[in-house]
Amino acid sequence: MTDLPDLPSQPPVSVIMPVRNEAAELAASVAAVLASGYPGKVEVVIAVGPSEDGTEGIAAELAEAPEVTVVANPSGRTPDGLNAAIAASAHDVVVRMDGHAHMPVGYIDLAVDALRRTGAGNVGGRMVPTADAPFGAAVAVAMSSRWGLGGAGHRQGGTEGEAASVYLGSFRRGALESVGGYDTHFTRAQDWELNFRLRAAGYGVWFVPAMAVPYTPRSSWRALVRQFFTSGQWRREVIRTHPQSRSLRYLAAPLATIAVAGGIILGALGAILQSPWLLAAMAIPGLYVLGVLGASALLLPRTGLAAGLRMPLVLATMHLAWGSGFVCGVRYSRLDA
């Protein structure tokens, strides 16, 4: 692991927030950071993108506090905002937080402790999806299940240790600067891509399950489709840029999508041409549906009936939208903006 200077017991910390259209949550999010209980000095740097809901005005009011700085992010893109906030921040420890997230009490203490004792370049925890409405609750359970997003620790939890990626991230500035910060090419998946470069440069990425941050998942089917389609697009772009990051786990959804689509097309041709051999291809989407229903049944104790009835749609949307995005790639769609 690449060596970094030792941290003092209570180093000053910069919390960075890229925000856009976050008027409803921004003030509460900043207040949570300032009330997180860390005994050392904390500054908050907000990079504000063009917004239609008055976010700029709220950010300007928050900047009247001496602990808060606001910088402009003209493009509104997340990696641009992150880099702008990092450049305007002052301290060695840089903690990322989203403008709609509420930092738990003790979060910075956990981050500083993990950075000090591990020597890692980045430490982070897990997202904890929470929702009350049935569709959102189904999405929340699916996102924290191996049936929805696989076995990533920053979504399911697990044992503390080295990881490929972590949620949000708390960094040593030296590690960030040595790899050039966030790659602004990556509209999505910029955190995973950055963690890949950190690990390649010899800076550890360390998972701390106690660093749990609440996350509000998408509450509509259309929003879920868009989220997972673009996630699939950009994960393929990460693999295209860094071929050595290729993994069978990331090929499961696109292979399932191709198999289901191919089975439907061949089965439809079989029905038209009255070919039993082609018609038999409908067994592929049929088996996929049975698998989704089985996984939904296994998750029913965690969801309750109302959310559980929506789980098959949620799981199929996650798999097939992500797989479709991966197959299409970012170069063939306007949905990467």
Solvent accessible surface area in square Angstrom, and as a share of the most:
residue,aa,sasa,rsa
1,M,119,0.53
2,T,51,0.29
3,D,134,0.69
4,L,32,0.16
5,P,100,0.63
6,D,139,0.72
7,L,16,0.08
8,P,81,0.51
9,S,89,0.58
10,Q,97,0.43
11,P,2,0.01
12,P,51,0.32
13,V,0,0.00
14,S,0,0.00
15,V,0,0.00
16,I,0,0.00
17,M,0,0.00
18,P,19,0.12
19,V,5,0.03
20,R,118,0.43
21,N,65,0.33
22,E,29,0.13
23,A,25,0.19
24,A,99,0.77
25,E,65,0.29
26,L,0,0.00
27,A,49,0.38
28,A,47,0.37
29,S,0,0.00
30,V,3,0.02
31,A,57,0.44
32,A,22,0.17
33,V,1,0.01
34,L,75,0.37
35,A,69,0.53
36,S,2,0.01
37,G,56,0.54
38,Y,22,0.09
39,P,83,0.52
40,G,18,0.18
41,K,135,0.57
42,V,22,0.13
43,E,24,0.11
44,V,0,0.00
45,V,0,0.00
46,I,0,0.00
47,A,0,0.00
48,V,12,0.07
49,G,1,0.01
50,P,61,0.38
51,S,22,0.14
52,E,144,0.64
53,D,64,0.33
54,G,41,0.39
55,T,0,0.00
56,E,78,0.35
57,G,42,0.40
58,I,48,0.24
59,A,0,0.00
60,A,59,0.46
61,E,116,0.52
62,L,35,0.18
63,A,37,0.29
64,E,143,0.64
65,A,34,0.26
66,P,133,0.84
67,E,72,0.32
68,V,9,0.05
69,T,58,0.34
70,V,51,0.30
71,V,34,0.19
72,A,77,0.60
73,N,6,0.03
74,P,114,0.72
75,S,58,0.37
76,G,10,0.10
77,R,71,0.26
78,T,44,0.26
79,P,0,0.00
80,D,37,0.19
81,G,0,0.00
82,L,0,0.00
83,N,42,0.22
84,A,32,0.25
85,A,0,0.00
86,I,16,0.08
87,A,88,0.68
88,A,45,0.35
89,S,12,0.08
90,A,74,0.58
91,H,25,0.11
92,D,53,0.28
93,V,0,0.00
94,V,0,0.00
95,V,0,0.00
96,R,21,0.08
97,M,0,0.00
98,D,22,0.11
99,G,1,0.01
100,H,77,0.34
101,A,4,0.03
102,H,76,0.34
103,M,7,0.03
104,P,43,0.27
105,V,121,0.70
106,G,20,0.20
107,Y,3,0.01
108,I,1,0.00
109,D,54,0.28
110,L,65,0.32
111,A,0,0.00
112,V,5,0.03
113,D,59,0.31
114,A,0,0.00
115,L,1,0.00
116,R,93,0.34
117,R,132,0.48
118,T,28,0.16
119,G,27,0.26
120,A,0,0.00
121,G,0,0.00
122,N,1,0.00
123,V,0,0.00
124,G,0,0.00
125,G,1,0.01
126,R,72,0.26
127,M,19,0.08
128,V,47,0.27
129,P,16,0.10
130,T,74,0.43
131,A,36,0.28
132,D,148,0.76
133,A,61,0.47
134,P,50,0.32
135,F,28,0.12
136,G,2,0.02
137,A,21,0.16
138,A,0,0.00
139,V,0,0.00
140,A,8,0.06
141,V,19,0.11
142,A,0,0.00
143,M,6,0.03
144,S,25,0.16
145,S,4,0.03
146,R,161,0.59
147,W,93,0.33
148,G,9,0.09
149,L,31,0.15
150,G,21,0.20
151,G,53,0.51
152,A,12,0.09
153,G,28,0.27
154,H,24,0.11
155,R,57,0.21
156,Q,73,0.33
157,G,14,0.14
158,G,56,0.54
159,T,123,0.72
160,E,59,0.27
161,G,15,0.14
162,E,131,0.59
163,A,27,0.21
164,A,47,0.36
165,S,9,0.06
166,V,1,0.01
167,Y,23,0.09
168,L,7,0.03
169,G,0,0.00
170,S,0,0.00
171,F,3,0.01
172,R,9,0.03
173,R,39,0.14
174,G,36,0.35
175,A,0,0.00
176,L,1,0.01
177,E,109,0.49
178,S,69,0.45
179,V,27,0.15
180,G,60,0.58
181,G,9,0.09
182,Y,5,0.02
183,D,49,0.26
184,T,57,0.33
185,H,87,0.39
186,F,1,0.00
187,T,14,0.08
188,R,84,0.31
189,A,20,0.16
190,Q,12,0.05
191,D,43,0.23
192,W,21,0.07
193,E,1,0.00
194,L,1,0.00
195,N,4,0.02
196,F,20,0.08
197,R,46,0.17
198,L,0,0.00
199,R,87,0.32
200,A,78,0.60
201,A,47,0.37
202,G,27,0.26
203,Y,20,0.08
204,G,9,0.09
205,V,2,0.01
206,W,52,0.18
207,F,9,0.04
208,V,5,0.03
209,P,31,0.19
210,A,66,0.52
211,M,1,0.00
212,A,24,0.18
213,V,0,0.00
214,P,62,0.39
215,Y,23,0.09
216,T,98,0.57
217,P,5,0.03
218,R,91,0.33
219,S,87,0.56
220,S,51,0.33
221,W,126,0.44
222,R,192,0.70
223,A,35,0.27
224,L,0,0.00
225,V,43,0.25
226,R,103,0.38
227,Q,33,0.15
228,F,6,0.03
229,F,28,0.12
230,T,1,0.01
231,S,39,0.25
232,G,0,0.00
233,Q,0,0.00
234,W,7,0.02
235,R,29,0.11
236,R,71,0.26
237,E,5,0.02
238,V,0,0.00
239,I,14,0.07
240,R,119,0.43
241,T,58,0.34
242,H,25,0.11
243,P,66,0.41
244,Q,133,0.59
245,S,12,0.08
246,R,140,0.51
247,S,41,0.27
248,L,151,0.75
249,R,110,0.40
250,Y,22,0.08
251,L,48,0.24
252,A,61,0.47
253,A,21,0.16
254,P,6,0.04
255,L,111,0.55
256,A,32,0.25
257,T,18,0.11
258,I,98,0.50
259,A,42,0.33
260,V,15,0.09
261,A,46,0.35
262,G,27,0.26
263,G,1,0.01
264,I,84,0.43
265,I,107,0.54
266,L,77,0.38
267,G,1,0.01
268,A,50,0.39
269,L,75,0.37
270,G,0,0.00
271,A,64,0.50
272,I,131,0.66
273,L,116,0.58
274,Q,160,0.71
275,S,27,0.18
276,P,98,0.61
277,W,222,0.78
278,L,53,0.26
279,L,85,0.42
280,A,60,0.47
281,A,16,0.12
282,M,84,0.37
283,A,58,0.45
284,I,77,0.39
285,P,11,0.07
286,G,33,0.32
287,L,122,0.61
288,Y,42,0.16
289,V,79,0.45
290,L,116,0.58
291,G,45,0.43
292,V,10,0.06
293,L,87,0.43
294,G,34,0.33
295,A,8,0.06
296,S,8,0.05
297,A,65,0.51
298,L,117,0.58
299,L,8,0.04
300,L,76,0.38
301,P,117,0.73
302,R,129,0.47
303,T,22,0.13
304,G,39,0.37
305,L,126,0.63
306,A,51,0.40
307,A,3,0.03
308,G,8,0.08
309,L,127,0.63
310,R,95,0.35
311,M,0,0.00
312,P,34,0.22
313,L,90,0.45
314,V,0,0.00
315,L,0,0.00
316,A,23,0.18
317,T,11,0.06
318,M,2,0.01
319,H,40,0.18
320,L,50,0.25
321,A,11,0.09
322,W,32,0.11
323,G,0,0.00
324,S,37,0.24
325,G,0,0.00
326,F,21,0.09
327,V,64,0.37
328,C,51,0.30
329,G,4,0.04
330,V,11,0.06
331,R,137,0.50
332,Y,143,0.55
333,S,32,0.21
334,R,226,0.82
335,L,68,0.34
336,D,36,0.19
337,A,93,0.72
